[in-house]
């Protein structure tokens, strides 16, 4: 009987131990669940608030930059942005004793608006969305900009994004495509950068009803890189003339009648074998004279085809090597720099591409990176001139990366305007 009583007591002890262990396990599990739920709740709060704070930084975009050029970017640097994140974090978390947090870490690397890839992405979004420049404000006559502006200040020129980077305009490749029958519209295609240029910038012949800008020859600046209205126009004119000269020469050599006429004149000047060399000189002179005539037609807001035929060829040999007053048209309107009258021979048929389309063709020969850098130049120049004297593209960003450490756990975020 005594042994039975002892065995029963041992079983009671074992059950009590088991019950205590089970209760402890359930309690630990419950605490773990509560802690896990708490961690999840804290994580959810940090994720939600952290993303909101980043979007708050993005919401501080420059309104003038957005309205005039369609570009979304905020002004700042890594230290200033981190301080704003700390301010948001202190405001939201400082009264919550269960949250232990450290200062935010921020990087803006990869989001600099002065990086061509970032600007190109924004331009593609702008063109895709159909964004347009802000409407032009009404101006008095006294408010109109100077016709011939230039920049000579070294500190302004050296601060431009394109400073130190020079590129050639590749005309020969364009000539090959045009000879193969590729027209201006096909050359221009659907390039977002070129569409942006012809939407947000002026040229010598067309202000596009845009608001005031420092330069009037903005597209000419993108083509030439010359920080002067006069020099940019002259350089662009030279490029168009070169293009026309080569295309005119191509036409002359493919036209038997004109080729034979040049040979006949060459034989009179230098009879015998030297006539072939003289013919080449005559053809080149003829082609360039036609190119100069073409340029005057374009400046008169008329059109010139990329590839010509007999009906839209203007100059005869007599026009080039003798004075043929009857075929010269004197314009009533002053179209040149010197205040004189512009004289040109009008072809039988006026058709083809206008001045803006020729700019588009020349732009096709400018490397894309160069175009993007010079777009940045113009934006920076105009923003300095009209908005803020210390404006610099390199001070603006299109996104940010940052991390927050809360209760020993690191949370990483990345926000941008996409």
Secondary structure, 3 states (H helix, E strand, C coil): CHHHHHHHHHHHHHHHHHHHHHHHHHHHHHHHHHHHHHHHHHHHHHHHHHHHHHHHHHCCECHHHHHHHCCCCEECCHHHHHHHHHHHHHHHHCCCCCCCECCCEEECCCCECCCHHHHHHHHHHHHHHCCCCCCCCCCCHHHCCCCCCECCCHHHHHCCCCCCCCCCCCCHHHHHHHHCCCCHHHHHCCCHHHHHHHHHCCECCECCCCCCCCCCCHHHHHHHCCCEHHHHHHHHHHHHHHHHHHHHHHHHHHCHHHHHHHHHHHHHHCCCCCHHHHHHHHHHHHHHHHHHHHHHHHHCCCCECCCCCHHHCCCCHHHHHCCCHHHEEECCCCCCCCCCCCEEECCCCCCCECHHHHHHHHHCCCCHHHHHHHHHHHHHHHHHHHCCCCCCHHHEECEEEEEEEECCEEEEEEEECC
